[in-house]
């Protein structure tokens, strides 16, 4: 039994979905579960729509019309105009119509999950319909009834016992009848609200299903030849890893390597299931295999860039030392506001942290911190992480940039730059 995950780039247009079907047909003799992301940049567009809805801006309906038109243009390339999938997609979008007719709810993260989740629901329905058209027997599945989470919107925490029970009882019978097509990134609460698992969470979804079903492997199909030492859009002469160990992959994703969601590896490591990262344009290529005893070979340093970062420094209002008690209070506020720290550094009088900028969370965090501490911050920064850095690598990467924070250990260097 295999689990495939197709990312947004692999289903961004009609030709991508046609290619997906050709890949799936090569494996129809096996039990196969397919996890589908939103098409192309749909998640970004739905995030823009969410912000427009919350702010009640004049362009809200224009943004929404553009999202719908993008999907219906793809449908027109793939299906006869009378195909029932047109009604299915229109009915799915109705969920957004209902939401944006009402006044915005106070909880931004809740609104985000209910709106942004439509991307995966639409894309998976289109993929399922096209596979059926191509003669691939398949069942569309609403993942929200199988991956159960708590009410932490935008970062749903999986309730593993309930999830494992639902998947193990419901999915094997469906797999015996044909391919199962479902959504990545999404979960459901006990109150039947939608949660998301964090950006790029479709990889995590695939690993959850694989772990619960005892899959032979997970394959995530990407627009790159495998896992590279750096983003090919930012760096020339990148090299591909043929193999990686679970531990090295976890380190890379922890520091922000976007090719895999950070939570993906743990369920696979616990169940000894390999993860294959392969190019959807060349299914026969070897890609990268992540496994228990994967061999790590580093011809070049691993370079990970994270944009849109905040560097924030906290100090006491009376110039006293930053103590363990202060740090305990500060960490509690970060946890309460769901802000994850990427780098931290302590001096006698201040505590500095770098983290991803999410406006709503940042504003709430800032308000609570300023009640008891002096706070300074810079936004619009970049975090460069270099794993297995060689002599001169850090200096070369920061040339011409203003370094605001630097931290270097034996294996990893991290630099926050403007």
N, C-alpha and C positions, 0 to 999 in steps of 0.2 A: 504494500500500500504506500502511495507516494502523496506528498503534499506539494503543490506548486503555488507560488505567489507571483502574480504579475503586477508590477508597479505602474504608476501613472504614465510613465514614458512609453511603456509597452502597449498601452491601450489609448493613446492620445488621439488617434484618428482611425478611419475605416481600415486603412492598410495594416495598422497595428493589430486590430481585432482579427483581420483575416490571417495574419501571421500567427496570432495566438491559437487560432483554430488548427492551423497546420502543425503547430508544436504538439497540441493536445492529441491530435489524431495518431501521432507516433506512439502514444502510450495507452491507447484505448483498450489494450489487452490487460491492463493493470487496473486495480482499484485506485482511483484518483480523486483527490479533493483539491479544488482550485480556490484560492483566495485572491480577490480582485481589489485593487485600489481605485480611487477616483481617477477619471480620465485627465491626462495632461496636467494642467495647472488649475484644475477645478477647485481643489481645496483652497488654494490662494484666493480664487475668485469668490468662493463662498465665505471666506474670512472677511474679504472686503465688503460683501453684502451684509454680513453680521454687524460689522462696525457701522455701516450706513443705516441699518435698521435701528440699532441702539441709539445712534445720534439723530435719527429721523431726518437724514439729509435728502435733498431734492432728487439726487441721482439714484436713489435706492431701486426704483423700478427699472431704470435703464440698465443697471448692473445685473439685475435678476433676468431681464429679457435676454441679455447677452449670454448668460449661462445656459438658459433654455435653448436658445438658437444654436449654440455650439453643439449641443447634444442632438438636436433634431437634424442638423446638417449631416452628422455622422449616420444617423438612422436612415436618411434618404439615400445615402450611398450604399447601404448594406441590405435594405429591405424594400419589397414592393410596398407602395403607399397604403395598401389595405391590410398590411400585416398587423396583427393585434398588439405587437410591441409598442406601436405608437400610442395606443391608449394606456398601456401599462406605464409608460414613462410619463405621460401627461398626468396620470393619477398619482404617481409618486411625487411629482413636483407640486401637486395640490397641498401637500403637507407644509411647504413653504408659504403658499398662498394664505393658508389659514393662520400661520404664525404672524406674518408681516401685516395682516389686517388688524391685529390687536396692538395695544400699547406694550412697549418693551417691559419685560420682567426685570426685577432689580438685579438678579444674579447673572452677570455677563457670561460666566463660564457655562451655566445651564443653557442659556440662549445659544451659545456657540455650538454646543454638542448637538442640540436639536436641529440646527440649520446646516451645519457643515457635514453632518452625517449623510445628508441626502446624496452627496457625491458618490459614495460607495454603493448606496442602494440603487441608484440609476445605472452606474457602470456595470454592476454585476447582472442586472436584468438584461442589459443589452448583450453582454457576453453570453449569457445563458440562451437567449433567443437566437443568437447567431450560431452557436454550436448546434442547437436543435435543427436550424435550417440546413446546416452542413451534415446532418445525419448522425451527430454525436448525441446519444441519449444522455440526458442530464436532468438534475433536479436543482432548482433554485432554492436556496436556504436562507432564511433570515437569521443572521448570526446572533442577534440580540436575545434570542431564546435559548442560546447554547453557551455563550460566554457571559457569565454573570459577574457583575462588579458591584462595588459599593457606590456611594453617591458623590464620589470625588470627581466632579466634572472636569473634563480635559485631561485627567490623569487617573482614569478609572482603575481601582485596585481590584485585581481578579480574585474572586472567591473560588479558590481552587477546588474544594470538595464538591461544591454544587456544580461547577463547570465540568469537572471530570465526570460526574454522574450523568449530567445531561448529554454530553458528547458520547460517552461510552454506550449509553442506552439507545440513543436516537440515530447516530450516524452509520454504524456498521450495516444495518439493514438497507439504508439508502445506497451505500457504496456497492452493495451486491447488485443493484438494479442499474447502475450507471454512474457517470461522473457527477460529483456534487460541486455546485458553484455557490460561493458565499462571499461575504464582504470582509475586507480587512478593516482594522482601525476602530471597530465599533464593539460595544458591549451593551448590556441592558441591566437596569436596576430591578429590584423587587417590586417597585411601583410602576414598572413598565415604561420608564423614561430611558432615553438613549444616553450612553456615555461614550467618550472616545478614550483611547489608550495612550494618547500623546502623539505628536506629529511623527509621521513615518511609521505608525504603529502597525501597519499591515504585516510586516515581518514578524512582529510579536504574535499576531493572530495566528499566522501559519505555524509558529513553533508551539503554541498552545494546543492546536488541533493535533499536531504530530505527536506531542508528548502524551496526550490523552488517548490517542488511537494506536500508539506503538508503531508509528510509520517507519518505513525503511530509510527514508531521507526526506529532507525539505530542500526544494530548489527555488531560489528566488531569482527571477528573470529580470535583468537590468539592461540599461543602455551602455554598459561598459563591459570589457572582456572578462572581468572578475574584480577582485579587490586589488586596488592599486595602492602604491605607497603615497600618492597624493591625488588631489582632484585634477583630472586632465584639463578641465576648463580653466584652471588657474596656473598650472605648471606644465612645462614641456618635459619630454623624456621621462615620463612616469614608467614604472615597472610593475608587472603583475606578480602577485604571490600565487604560486601553484597550490600551496598548502598553508594553513595557519592552525595553531593550536587553539582550543577554546579559550585558554587564559589570555593569549595575545589578542584574540578577537574582542574579548571583553574589555581589555585595556583600551583598544582603539575606539570602540564604540562609547566607552565611558568618557573619553576625551572629546567626543563629538564627530567621529568619522560617520558621515551621513549615509554610507552605503548599507548599513544595517542598524535597525533600532536597538538601543542599548539593552533592552530587556529580552531580546531574542534568544541569546545564547543559553542562559541559565536553564530553561526547561529542556533544551536539547542536550546539554551537558549532563543533566540529572538522569536522562533516559538513554544516553550514549547514541544519540541520533545525529548523523553528520548533516551539515548545512552546505549546500552547493550554491555558489553565486555564479550565474552563467549569463552570457549575452543572448538576448532574445532574437538578435539578428543572425546569430550563428549557433543554433541549438546543439550542433555536434562538437563545438569547442569545449575544451576541458574546464575553463573557468577556474574558480578557486574552491577548494574543499576545506571546510573547517571541521576538525574532528579531534578526538581525544589526544591522539599522539601525532597531531599535525606537526610537520617540520617547519620551523620558522627560519627563513633565510633573508637577511636584510642587506641587499646590495646597496641600497640607498636608505637614508632616514625616512621614517614615516612622518608626513607633514599633514597636520589637520588644522584647517582654518575655520573659525567660528566668527561670523559677522554679527553686527547689531548687539554688541555687548555693553554692559554697564560696569564701571569700576566705582565702587562705593566704599567710603571710609567712615568708620564710626569711632567717636572718641567720647569720653565722659565729659560732662559739662563743667566739672570742677578740676579738670586736669589730673585726676587720680589715675593710677595705673589701670590698664585693662586686665581684669582678673578672670579667673575661671567662672566666678559668679556672673560677671558681665557677659562672658561668652555664652554661658548657659541661657541667659535671657535673650541674647541676640539670636542664637540658633533656634530657639523656640518660636520667635517671631518669623523667621525665614520659613520654618516648617508650616506654621499656621497659614502663611500667605502663599504656599506652594511654590516658593522660589528656590531653585536648585543652584548651589554654589559650584562654579567651575574651577576657581582658584581662590585660595585664601592666604593671608599673610598677617602676622601679628607683630606689632612693635610694643614698646613700653606704654605708649599713650593712645594707640589706635589699632583698629582691626579693619583690614581691607579685604574686600571680596569682589570677584568678577562673576557676573551671571548674565543669562540671556534676558533681553529686554522684552517684557510683555507689559504693555502700558497699564492695564487695570491692576495687575498684581504689584507692579512697581509702585504705583501711587498709594496703594493700601499699605505696602511695606514701609514706604517713606513716612507716611503719617504716623504709623505706630512707633517707628524707631525714633522719630523726632520728639516724642513725648519725654524720653529719658536720656537721649544722647544728642551730641552734635553730629551732624551728618553732612558730608561733602560727596559729590558724585560727578562723574563724566559719562555721557552717553555717546552712542555712535562709534564705539571702539571695535577693535578686532582682537581676538585671542588666537595666537599661533601656538600650537603644541607640536613639539618635535620629539618623536620617539626614536631611541637608538641614534642619537645625534653624534655626528662626527665633528672633528675639529673644524671650526670656522662656519659650521652650518647655521648656527644661531645668528652670528654676526651678518652673514650674507642675507638672511631672511628679513632682518630688521633694518637693513640699510635704507636710509632716506626716510625712516619713520621715527616718530617720537615714542620712546619706550616709557610707559607709565608704571609698569610693574614687571619684575622678572624673577623667575624661580627655576633653579636648575638642580636636578638630582642626577644620579648615576645614569639612569635610562631615559629620563624625560626632562625636557626643558619647556617651560611655558612663559610666554611673553605677551603682555597686554600692550597694544600699540594704538596710536592715533595715526 
